[in-house]
């Protein structure tokens, strides 16, 4: 509930979602990501997050792991897994804290013809998220969550970030966690924009003097909401 907690989650999501073009050996630039996400002139993208990534259960990556992300925009009313529609939209996924080669080695036989961990994980994500056209980046190192990261994890999260039935002692810190982000310009982003406009119409801007102090004109605000 604290602003510090909120900013920590948002910062972790942005850090993870942008990993693909911030690596020293990255063959991808930020402009490539923007062009990929905004194909079809969809110039708004939303981020969803699983922190930590829940890998409990048998073959979690192949069954439901990609459906357990939470949209970070407060106005979003659904995710790629629950919103219908026949079209698929660009979705940049970043998965960290798992060794891709080990995950790939233990894949089910139905995925035997796939050539790489990334291709395998993209197929898993696409089968679970009905409006997603995923491209996945896999990073081995997990997210470090020791100080100054806030201690807000439930006790069913182990010190190494795994969801387990044995509860972790409250005095024992969570040192690192695997995580997954989805950066998508699909239906969740559309839902978010629609809901944001609806909420904006309910604001009494006469009670928000700082909004006008920032240089926003009342006519511009009204036009943008419409």
LINZIJO-V453303 format. One record per helix or strand. SS is the DSSP state (hx for helix, st for strand). FROM is the first residue (numbers start at 1). TO is the last residue. If there is no record, write none. Layout:
BEGIN
ss = {SS & SS}
from = {FROM & FROM}
to = {TO & TO}
END
This chain:
BEGIN
ss = {hx & hx & hx & st & hx & hx & st & st & hx & hx & hx & st & st & st & st & st & st & hx & hx & hx & hx}
from = {3 & 19 & 30 & 46 & 60 & 65 & 70 & 89 & 100 & 109 & 117 & 132 & 143 & 157 & 163 & 176 & 179 & 187 & 205 & 209 & 218}
to = {17 & 22 & 37 & 51 & 63 & 67 & 71 & 96 & 105 & 111 & 128 & 139 & 144 & 157 & 163 & 177 & 184 & 201 & 207 & 213 & 225}
END
